[in-house]
Amino acid sequence: DGVDGVRSDESGERYPWKPKSLSELWPEKILTKSGLVDSSTLDDKYLMLYFSAHWCPPCRSFTPVLSKAYTKLKAERDDFELVFLSSDQDQTSFNEYFDEMTFCALPYEEREAKNSISKHFGIRGIPSLLILGPVPANGGERPLINKSLRGLIESGDFSDFPFHPKSYGALDQAGGDINNAKCLVVFHENGDDDEQKELIDVMKAVSEKCNDKTGMKFLWALNQNGLAPRVRAAANLPKMSDKPTMIMLDLPDQGGYYVSKEADITIKNVMKFIEGPGDRQQL
């Protein structure tokens, strides 16, 4: 971005402001609980990046959850590392916040590197958590695996590490997907265990049938907490009952959505709704 280049480099020393790769932006050292170590020691590991700040209330709520998850994962495997990239306003705030964490950090003085890395990944809000693959054996850049890990970490289920994105999953784990993609969501908070398992199987089967050709996400909401009540309220859906409710959210289309009248959630009926969702409504 030439405009940003001029703003950040008025003298033109870095002209022509070609975007740098992550390996060019990343500093030589990271801060562990034992002190500074060479960043190269992480080359063969998956790398999770946590963009956060002590002044951010959602960050302060999520950080203890992430620290606990990190400790649990580290007890199971040692092929990854987690690095905190701070948006704190001073060294003291950084130090206090880092003391609460169980993982590593980018040294606070690496302000330019932190800001450039945030821009590199398009980070627009915090907390934000992503995961990269190891540095390829023949050199090159780490591949970006998943840019939205917060919901996965909060779920407490780490069995799918390194968390490659899927086109299906729980609504609470969808992260930014509901804002960036068309999402089919089925609510069945009052369903029993068998009914909910059957619903999940249907959504997975539909996802496989669509084979990512639609670009849609297939989500389920099976508990009364989290995002489910908020989405229900925003879409003016009826109160929870013994019957499931199916909708299609299309937030990229300026907040559009569609509501199905079908309560029998089968592969056939879901596919029918996808092909003909009916009248568009507006959030």
N, C-alpha and C positions, 0 to 999 in steps of 0.2 A: 504494500500500500504506500504509494509515493507521498501522499499527504501526511500520513503518520511518520514516514521517514523524515520529512522536512521538519515536522514538529519536534521530533526527538533528536535530530541531528542537524541543527541549524547551520553548523559550520561545513556540513557536507563531507565530513571525514569518512563516513561509511557509504557514500554514494557508490553504486546506484540503488542501495537499499534492498537488495535481493534478500528475500526471507531466508533465515538460517534454519538448518535442520536442528533437531533436538540435541544431537551429539555435539553440535557446535555451540549450542546455548548452555548446555549442562556444565556446571562448575567441576573443578577437579576433585573437590572434597565434599563429603556429606558429614553431617553431625549425628553421631550415634550417642547412646547413653554413656559410652566409655570415652567419647572424644571424637576427633576428626579421623576419618579413614578415606582412602582413595576411592573415588567413584568407580574406578575400573573393577573393584572387587564385586560389583553388582552385575557385571556384564552378562554372566551366565544365569542370571535370575530373572523371573518375572518382576516387574516394577510397578507398584501401585503408587499413584500420586494423589495426595490429599490436599486440596486447596481450602484453606480455612482461616479463621481469625478468632481471637478471644472476645472481641467486641460483638461478635455475631451470635445472637441467642440460639438460632437453630444449630449452629456449629457447636456451641457448648453442650447442647443436648445430645448431639450425635457423637462427639468425640469419645465419651466414655464407652459407648456401644462399640465404636471402632477399635478402641484400645483392647477391649475384652475379646473382640473377634480376632484381632491380630495375635494376641497371646494364645488363643485356642488354635489358630492355624499354624503358628510357629511350633506348637507342641506336636503337630501332625506332619509338618513338612518344612524343609529349609530351602526350598527352591524359589523363594520370593522375598522381596523387601518392600517396605512401605515408607514413603518419604513425605513429610509434611512441608508444604510450601505456604509460608505465612503471608497474610495480608494485615498483620498487626501493624500498629502505627509507631511502635518504638521497640527497642531491644528489651526493655524491662517487661513489657506485655508479652513479647515473644517468649522470654525465659519462663515466666509464670505459666504460660499455656503449655509450653513444651514439657515442663515438669509433670504435667498431668497425663502425658502420653507415654505409651510403652514402645513407640517406634522411633524411627529416625526423622531427620529434618534437613532441609536445605539451610545452611548457615544464614542467619538473619541478614548479615552484611551483603549477601548476594542479591541485592534488590533488583538490579538490572536483569540478572538471569531469571529471577522469579517472575518479573513482569513480562519478560519476553516469552517464557514458557507458558504463562497463562494465556497470552495472546496466541501463541502457536496452537494451542488446543481449543481456542475459542471459548474460554471460561468466562461466563457472564454473570454467574451467581455462585455464592458459596452457602453451605458446604458443597463441594464437588469432589467426586472420587472416581478415578479411572484406573485402568490396568493396561500395561504394555507387555509385550513378549520380551524374551531375552534378546540381546544383541545377536544377530545371525552369526553363525560360525565363520562364514566367509566375509564378514564385515557388513556394513550398511546400517540402516536405522532400525530401531525397535518397532515392531508392528503394533498398532493400536488394536487392542482386542475388544475392549468394552469401555465406553465413555460414561456409563451411568451405573455405578455399583452400589449406590447408597441403599436402595430398596433391597438388594440382595443381602447386604450386610445386616440390615435391620431384621430380615427374615430369620437370621440365625442358621440358615442352611447353606453350608459351604461345600457341599458334596460335588458341585459342578465346577469347581476350580479348574482352570482360570477364568471361568465365567464368560464363555463365548455367548454373544447375544442369541436369544431365541425369539421366534415370532409368537410364542405363547408364554403365558405365565400368570401369576397373581397380579391383580390390579395394583396392589401396594408395592410391587417390585418393578412396576413399569417405568418409574423414573420419568425422564423427559419424553418417553415414547408417546404418551398421550397428548403431548403438545406438538409433536413433530410428525406424527403418522396417524392415518385413519385406524381406529381401534374398535373392534367388536368386543363388547363387554357383556357378560352374562352374570346377573346377580342371583344368588340363591343362598342368602344368609341363614334361612331357616330350614334348609335341607338337611336331612340326616347324612351320616357318613357315606352310606352307599349311594345316595342320590348325588352327593357332591363329587364322589369319585367318578361316577358315570359321566357327570357333566365335564369334568376335567378331561376324561378320555375322549369325549366328543370334540372338545376344543382342540386337543392335540391332533386328532385325526383330520379335522378340518384344516388345520394349519399345514399338515403334510399334503393334503389334497390340493391346497392352493399353491404349495411349493414356492412361496414368496413371490408369486407372479402378481399378486394384488398389492404388495407392499404393506399389507395390513398387519396389525398385531391382534392376537386373540387372547383375551384376558378374562379372568374370572374373579368375582368378588364373593367370598364365602363366609366372611365374618362381619360383625356389626360395627367394627372399628375402622380406623384408617381412612382411606380415601372413599370407601363405599358410600357412607352417608352424605359426604360432600358432593359426590357426583350425582347421587340420587336427588339431592335438593336442587342442584344446579339445573338438572334436566327435568325437574317437576315430575319425577316418577312417583308412582303410588307407594304407599307404605309397604314394608316387608310383609310377605305372606308365605303360604306354603308352596306357592308357585314361583318358578324362576321368571326373571324379567330380562329381556335381551334388547340391547341398544347398540347403535353404531355411532361412535364419536368421531367427528371430523373437524377437530379444532384448527388444523391448518386452513380449512375453508371458512375462515372468519367465525369460528365457533359454531359450525353447523352440527346437527345430530339427527338421528332417526330412531324411532322406537318401533319395535316389533310387537304385534299383537299375539304372536305365537308363544305359548308356554310349554310346548312339548319340544324340548331341546334335543333334536336328533341331528345327525350329519346332514341329512336331506333338508331339514327345515332351516338349519343355519345357512347352508349353501343357497337356499331359495331367498333368504333374507339378504344375503350379500348381493345376489344378482338383481334383486328388486326391493330396495329398502323402504320404498314409499315416499311420503312427503317429507321434505327437509324442514327441520325446525331450528330455531335459533336460541343459543344459550344467552 
